[in-house]
Amino acid sequence: HTRSFHVTGVQTCALPISAGLYTTDIVIPANSHILSIKLFVTTAWDGVAATFNVGTNSTATQLAVAGTATNTGASVGIVDVLPGTDATRTGNWIDVGATDVRISMLSTNTGAGVGVISVTYVQALNLTA
């Protein structure tokens, strides 16, 4: 029998929820498998729009986009951030790629709000086909 052990990690970052791009301190190791992304909204977003994208660069669209109904900070609580039905985004959750990636969040909120984002992943699982 062969045994395989994998390290599961969680990284968390507090962030203000205002319009624009916020680059977090969260860095997911290469070839990791994202299990979940959660946004803990502690102060509801009070701007015109309460949706957001989550990604790995300035467009912040690689992991989740505002068009997914659950990706909103309109009320206090826990938001399960989802990739939606897009095959590319889903693939980016399965394996983040050959290099470490820093998590970014792009908000359309023009008002105020506060949240904490947490990413849970299995480190260096390398599930590329």
N, CA and C of each residue as an Amber inpcrd file, in Angstrom:
protein
   387
   0.8410000  -1.1900000   0.0000000   0.0000000   0.0000000   0.0000000
   0.8800000   1.2450000   0.0000000   0.4440000   2.2090000  -0.7710000
   1.1240000   3.5090000  -0.7340000   0.2220000   4.5030000  -0.0220000
   0.8360000   5.3340000   0.7540000   0.0860000   6.3710000   1.4500000
   0.4890000   7.7160000   0.8820000  -0.4900000   8.5480000   0.7710000
  -0.2420000   9.8840000   0.2650000  -0.8140000  10.8810000   1.2660000
   0.0030000  11.8040000   1.6810000  -0.4290000  12.8080000   2.6450000
  -0.4110000  14.1700000   1.9730000  -1.4320000  14.9460000   2.2280000
  -1.5310000  16.2710000   1.6420000  -1.7880000  17.2850000   2.7410000
  -1.2280000  18.4550000   2.5790000  -1.3710000  19.5260000   3.5480000
  -2.5380000  20.4150000   3.1310000  -3.4700000  20.6080000   4.0520000
  -4.5710000  21.5270000   3.8220000  -4.2580000  22.8290000   4.5390000
  -4.4610000  23.9350000   3.8530000  -4.1780000  25.2340000   4.4400000
  -5.3640000  26.1680000   4.3270000  -5.3960000  27.1490000   5.2060000
  -6.3940000  28.2170000   5.1490000  -5.6510000  29.5280000   5.3140000
  -5.9040000  30.4620000   4.4210000  -5.3420000  31.7940000   4.5560000
  -6.4890000  32.7960000   4.5730000  -6.3630000  33.7950000   5.4310000
  -7.4290000  34.7550000   5.6600000  -6.8820000  36.1710000   5.6050000
  -7.6910000  37.0950000   5.0900000  -7.2850000  38.4930000   5.0020000
  -8.5060000  39.3900000   5.1970000  -8.3910000  40.3730000   6.0870000
  -9.4400000  41.3790000   6.2510000  -9.3140000  42.3860000   5.1190000
 -10.4640000  42.8680000   4.6200000 -10.4000000  43.8280000   3.5400000
 -11.5490000  44.8140000   3.5900000 -11.2710000  46.0380000   3.1960000
 -12.3470000  47.0110000   3.0640000 -13.1060000  46.7110000   1.7740000
 -14.3640000  46.9650000   1.7730000 -15.1590000  46.7010000   0.5760000
 -15.5370000  48.0420000  -0.0350000 -14.7320000  48.5120000  -0.9380000
 -15.0280000  49.7430000  -1.6630000 -14.6670000  49.5050000  -3.1200000
 -15.0790000  50.4010000  -3.9720000 -14.8580000  50.2060000  -5.4030000
 -13.3790000  50.0460000  -5.7220000 -13.0860000  49.1110000  -6.5850000
 -11.7230000  48.9280000  -7.0450000 -11.1330000  47.5850000  -6.6900000
  -9.8640000  47.4550000  -7.0070000  -9.1320000  46.2090000  -6.8220000
  -8.4310000  46.2000000  -5.4730000  -8.5560000  45.0870000  -4.7640000
  -7.8400000  44.9050000  -3.5070000  -7.0020000  43.6360000  -3.6390000
  -5.6820000  43.7710000  -3.5890000  -4.7850000  42.6220000  -3.6420000
  -4.5060000  42.1830000  -2.2130000  -4.8670000  40.9540000  -1.8910000
  -4.7360000  40.4410000  -0.5260000  -3.3120000  39.9580000  -0.2530000
  -3.0720000  39.5520000   0.9840000  -1.8100000  38.9190000   1.3610000
  -1.8770000  37.4020000   1.1930000  -2.9800000  36.9030000   0.6690000
  -3.1760000  35.4660000   0.5040000  -2.4320000  34.9900000  -0.7430000
  -1.5020000  34.0550000  -0.5450000  -0.7520000  33.4660000  -1.6550000
  -0.9540000  31.9550000  -1.6040000  -1.5510000  31.4360000  -2.6670000
  -1.8220000  30.0000000  -2.7570000  -0.6450000  29.3480000  -3.4880000
  -0.0440000  28.2990000  -2.8770000   1.1070000  27.6420000  -3.5030000
   0.7590000  26.9990000  -4.8550000   1.7350000  26.9270000  -5.7210000
   1.5770000  26.3160000  -7.0440000   0.9520000  24.9310000  -6.9430000
   0.1510000  24.6050000  -7.9560000  -0.5080000  23.3020000  -8.0960000
  -1.4180000  22.9280000  -6.9350000  -1.9010000  23.9290000  -6.2030000
  -2.8400000  23.6580000  -5.1100000  -4.2640000  23.5730000  -5.6380000
  -5.1130000  22.8990000  -4.8820000  -6.5160000  22.6800000  -5.2130000
  -7.3580000  23.4970000  -4.2290000  -8.0950000  24.4820000  -4.7280000
  -8.9360000  25.3110000  -3.8530000 -10.1930000  24.5370000  -3.4810000
 -10.4270000  24.4070000  -2.1840000 -11.6120000  23.7090000  -1.6870000
 -12.7700000  24.6660000  -1.4540000 -12.4730000  25.8660000  -0.9500000
 -13.5410000  26.8430000  -0.7170000 -12.9600000  28.2440000  -0.6140000
 -13.7950000  29.2020000  -0.9670000 -13.5100000  30.6120000  -0.7340000
 -14.7410000  31.1630000  -0.0420000 -14.5280000  31.7780000   1.1080000
 -15.6400000  32.3470000   1.8630000 -15.3640000  33.8100000   2.1410000
 -16.4040000  34.6250000   2.0250000 -16.3300000  36.0200000   2.4110000
 -17.2310000  36.1960000   3.6290000 -16.6330000  36.6050000   4.7290000
 -17.3730000  36.8750000   5.9520000 -17.6760000  38.3670000   5.9570000
 -18.9000000  38.7490000   5.6230000 -19.2900000  40.1540000   5.5540000
 -19.6600000  40.6080000   6.9650000 -18.8780000  41.5440000   7.5140000
 -19.1330000  42.0300000   8.8690000 -19.8670000  43.3690000   8.8740000
 -19.7430000  44.1260000   7.7950000 -20.5310000  45.3360000   7.5820000
 -21.0420000  45.2690000   6.1520000 -22.3670000  45.2030000   5.9860000
 -22.9470000  45.0510000   4.6480000 -22.5350000  46.1970000   3.7330000
 -22.4050000  45.8890000   2.4760000 -22.0290000  46.8890000   1.4950000
 -23.2190000  47.7990000   1.2620000 -22.9850000  49.0870000   1.3110000
 -24.0950000  50.0290000   1.2000000 -24.0850000  50.8470000  -0.0840000
 -23.2770000  50.4640000  -1.0360000 -23.2140000  51.1860000  -2.3100000
 -24.2870000  50.7060000  -3.2710000 -24.2480000  51.2430000  -4.4710000
 -25.2120000  50.8920000  -5.5060000 -25.1210000  49.4120000  -5.8680000
 -23.9010000  48.8910000  -5.9660000 -23.6850000  47.4840000  -6.3180000
 -22.9530000  46.7830000  -5.1840000 -23.2870000  45.5340000  -4.9530000
 -22.6670000  44.7830000  -3.8640000 -21.9990000  43.5090000  -4.3610000
 -21.6900000  43.4620000  -5.6470000 -21.0990000  42.2610000  -6.2230000
 -19.5830000  42.3930000  -6.3320000 -18.9250000  41.2580000  -6.5560000
 -17.4660000  41.2530000  -6.6080000 -16.9500000  40.1140000  -7.4670000
 -15.7080000  40.2530000  -7.8880000 -14.9590000  39.2060000  -8.5730000
 -13.8210000  38.7700000  -7.6610000 -13.3640000  37.5270000  -7.8310000
 -12.1850000  37.0460000  -7.1210000 -11.2810000  36.3830000  -8.1460000
  -9.9840000  36.7200000  -8.0860000  -9.0670000  36.1540000  -9.0590000
  -7.6280000  36.2150000  -8.6130000  -6.7480000  36.1490000  -9.5980000
  -5.3200000  36.0570000  -9.3020000  -4.5060000  37.1530000  -9.9840000
  -5.1730000  38.1640000 -10.5440000  -4.4640000  39.3160000 -11.1070000
  -5.4000000  40.5200000 -11.1090000  -5.0780000  41.5510000 -11.8600000
  -5.8350000  42.8040000 -11.8000000  -7.2600000  42.7130000 -12.3390000
  -7.5710000  41.7090000 -13.1550000  -8.9540000  41.5710000 -13.6200000
  -9.8080000  40.8310000 -12.5940000  -9.1560000  40.0570000 -11.7420000
  -9.8290000  39.3070000 -10.6710000 -11.0490000  38.5380000 -11.1800000
 -10.8870000  37.8270000 -12.2780000 -11.9970000  37.0350000 -12.8170000
 -11.6610000  35.5480000 -12.9210000 -10.4930000  35.1370000 -12.4860000
 -10.0530000  33.7650000 -12.6840000 -10.7720000  32.7590000 -11.7760000
 -11.3100000  33.1980000 -10.6430000 -11.9080000  32.2570000  -9.6870000
 -13.4090000  32.4470000  -9.4840000 -13.8980000  33.6690000  -9.5660000
 -15.3270000  33.9350000  -9.3850000 -15.6580000  35.2960000  -9.9640000
 -16.8740000  35.4450000 -10.4940000 -17.2850000  36.7190000 -11.0720000
 -18.5950000  37.2030000 -10.4700000 -18.8230000  38.4990000 -10.6040000
 -19.9950000  39.1480000 -10.0220000 -21.3020000  38.5780000 -10.5520000
 -21.2920000  38.0420000 -11.7580000 -22.5150000  37.5090000 -12.3510000
 -23.0780000  36.2950000 -11.6320000 -22.2640000  35.6520000 -10.7960000
 -22.7430000  34.5120000 -10.0240000 -23.5910000  35.0460000  -8.8760000
 -24.8210000  34.5870000  -8.7860000 -25.8020000  35.1620000  -7.8530000
 -25.3340000  35.2320000  -6.4050000 -24.5050000  34.2990000  -5.9650000
 -24.1030000  34.2840000  -4.5590000 -22.9600000  35.2320000  -4.2530000
 -22.2730000  35.7550000  -5.2500000 -21.0910000  36.5880000  -5.0160000
 -21.4870000  38.0380000  -4.7550000 -22.0870000  38.2620000  -3.5880000
 -22.5460000  39.5870000  -3.2090000 -22.3430000  39.8120000  -1.7090000
 -22.0360000  41.0360000  -1.3470000 -21.8520000  41.3970000   0.0540000
 -22.9780000  42.2840000   0.5600000 -24.1720000  42.1050000   0.0270000
 -25.3080000  42.9790000   0.3390000 -25.8020000  42.8500000   1.7690000
 -25.4810000  41.7630000   2.4450000 -25.9380000  41.6190000   3.8270000
 -24.8530000  40.9390000   4.6670000 -24.9260000  41.1770000   5.9700000
 -23.9680000  40.5790000   6.9030000 -24.1560000  39.0710000   6.9120000
 -23.0610000  38.3430000   6.9270000 -23.1240000  36.8860000   6.9610000
 -21.9680000  36.2720000   6.2070000 -22.0720000  34.9760000   5.9730000
 -21.0240000  34.2310000   5.2810000 -21.4620000  33.9780000   3.8450000
 -20.6090000  34.3800000   2.9160000 -20.8740000  34.1800000   1.4940000
 -19.9670000  33.0690000   0.9900000 -20.5650000  32.0130000   0.4350000
 -19.7880000  30.9760000  -0.2290000 -19.5000000  31.4620000  -1.6400000
 -18.2620000  31.8380000  -1.9020000 -17.8660000  32.3330000  -3.2180000
 -17.7610000  31.1290000  -4.1510000 -18.3840000  31.2390000  -5.3200000
 -18.4380000  30.1100000  -6.2420000 -17.9310000  30.4930000  -7.6270000
 -17.3790000  29.5260000  -8.3590000 -16.8860000  29.8220000  -9.6970000
 -17.9880000  29.8830000 -10.7480000 -19.1990000  29.4790000 -10.3960000
 -20.2740000  29.4120000 -11.3780000 -20.0950000  28.1990000 -12.2720000
 -20.6390000  28.2740000 -13.4740000 -20.6020000  27.1310000 -14.3870000
 -19.5190000  27.2560000 -15.4540000 -18.6230000  28.2010000 -15.2840000
 -17.5510000  28.4120000 -16.2530000 -16.4610000  27.3470000 -16.0900000
 -16.1510000  26.6410000 -17.1620000 -15.1760000  25.5440000 -17.1060000
 -13.7720000  26.0310000 -16.7720000 -13.3790000  27.1830000 -17.2900000
 -12.0360000  27.7020000 -17.0150000 -11.8870000  28.0600000 -15.5410000
 -12.8640000  28.7870000 -14.9870000 -12.7960000  29.1340000 -13.5610000
 -12.8130000  27.8800000 -12.6950000 -13.6520000  26.9330000 -13.0250000
 -13.7030000  25.6790000 -12.2670000 -12.3560000  24.9770000 -12.3270000
 -11.7330000  24.9600000 -13.4960000 -10.4010000  24.3700000 -13.6420000
  -9.3620000  25.0730000 -12.7910000  -9.4870000  26.3880000 -12.6370000
  -8.5530000  27.1400000 -11.7950000  -8.7120000  26.7890000 -10.3170000
  -9.8880000  26.3320000  -9.9080000 -10.0820000  25.8500000  -8.5340000
  -9.4410000  24.4700000  -8.3800000  -9.5610000  23.6430000  -9.4200000
  -9.0140000  22.2830000  -9.3600000  -7.4940000  22.3170000  -9.2420000
  -6.8520000  23.2210000  -9.9800000  -5.3950000  23.3770000  -9.8960000
  -5.0650000  24.8240000 -10.2540000  -4.4200000  25.5370000  -9.3430000
  -4.1550000  26.9670000  -9.5660000  -3.0600000  27.2300000 -10.5920000
  -2.3390000  26.2060000 -10.9970000  -1.2980000  26.3840000 -12.0110000
   0.0910000  26.1340000 -11.4670000   1.0670000  26.3420000 -12.3200000
   2.4510000  25.9640000 -12.0300000   3.2130000  26.9730000 -11.1690000
   2.6050000  28.1240000 -10.8700000   3.2650000  29.1190000 -10.0220000
   2.3270000  29.5270000  -8.8840000   2.9120000  30.0350000  -7.8120000
   2.1020000  30.5540000  -6.7050000   1.2080000  31.6810000  -7.2230000
   0.0010000  31.8100000  -6.6450000  -0.9110000  32.8760000  -7.0590000
  -1.3670000  33.6880000  -5.8490000  -1.4090000  35.0010000  -6.0260000
  -1.9050000  35.9100000  -4.9880000  -3.3770000  36.2060000  -5.2950000
  -4.2070000  36.1390000  -4.2800000  -5.6450000  36.3510000  -4.4410000
  -5.9620000  37.8480000  -4.4480000  -6.7740000  38.2640000  -5.4240000
  -7.2500000  39.6350000  -5.5310000  -8.7680000  39.6400000  -5.5530000
  -9.3480000  40.7380000  -5.0970000 -10.7980000  40.9020000  -5.1180000
 -11.1120000  42.2340000  -5.7690000 -12.0350000  42.2280000  -6.7130000
 -12.4520000  43.4370000  -7.4070000 -13.9010000  43.7040000  -7.0550000
 -14.1410000  44.8300000  -6.4210000 -15.4780000  45.1690000  -5.9520000
 -16.1000000  46.2420000  -6.8320000 -17.4050000  46.1260000  -7.0500000
 -18.1520000  47.1500000  -7.7660000 -18.8590000  48.0890000  -6.7960000
 -18.6860000  47.8590000  -5.5020000 -19.3370000  48.6770000  -4.4840000
 -18.7720000  50.0950000  -4.4860000 -19.6370000  51.0780000  -4.5190000
 -19.2000000  52.4720000  -4.4680000 -19.3630000  53.0600000  -3.0720000
 -19.8850000  52.2830000  -2.1500000 -20.0750000  52.7580000  -0.7800000
 -19.0500000  52.1410000   0.1450000 -19.5090000  51.7960000   1.3330000
 -18.6240000  51.2280000   2.3440000 -19.0450000  49.8010000   2.6590000
 -18.1670000  49.0920000   3.3460000 -18.4290000  47.7290000   3.7730000
 -17.1380000  47.1170000   4.2740000 -17.2670000  46.0450000   5.0370000
 -16.0850000  45.3860000   5.5940000 -16.2900000  43.8820000   5.5040000
 -15.2130000  43.1670000   5.2220000 -15.2900000  41.7170000   5.1620000
 -13.9510000  41.0660000   5.4070000 -13.9990000  39.7650000   5.5650000
 -12.8060000  38.9440000   5.7200000 -12.9410000  37.8100000   4.7150000
 -11.9220000  37.6220000   3.8850000 -11.9500000  36.5500000   2.8970000
 -11.0240000  35.4290000   3.3660000 -11.5050000  34.1880000   3.2500000
 -10.7170000  33.0090000   3.6120000 -10.7050000  32.0320000   2.4480000
  -9.5170000  31.5200000   2.1470000  -9.3640000  30.5290000   1.0790000
  -8.8080000  29.2560000   1.6980000  -9.5170000  28.1460000   1.5000000
  -9.0890000  26.8380000   1.9850000  -8.6280000  26.0250000   0.7760000
  -7.4770000  25.3790000   0.9140000  -6.9010000  24.6770000  -0.2330000
  -6.0870000  23.4730000   0.2290000  -5.8700000  22.5420000  -0.6970000
  -4.9460000  21.4320000  -0.4950000  -3.6810000  21.8110000  -1.2320000
  -2.5790000  21.8650000  -0.4950000  -1.3240000  22.3780000  -1.0440000
  -0.6630000  21.3990000  -2.0040000  -0.2510000  21.9450000  -3.1500000
   0.5730000  21.2440000  -4.1300000   0.0440000  19.8530000  -4.5040000
  -1.2630000  19.7530000  -4.7060000  -1.8710000  18.4860000  -5.0580000
  -1.5960000  18.0950000  -6.5160000  -1.4320000  19.0900000  -7.3900000
  -1.1000000  18.8950000  -8.7990000  -2.1000000  17.9860000  -9.5130000
  -3.3000000  18.5230000  -9.7080000  -4.3650000  17.7670000 -10.3670000
  -4.5030000  18.1080000 -11.8460000  -3.4690000  18.6690000 -12.4400000
  -3.5530000  18.9710000 -13.8710000  -3.6130000  17.6740000 -14.6560000
  -4.3980000  17.7220000 -15.7130000  -4.5930000  16.5030000 -16.5350000
  -3.4420000  16.3190000 -17.5020000
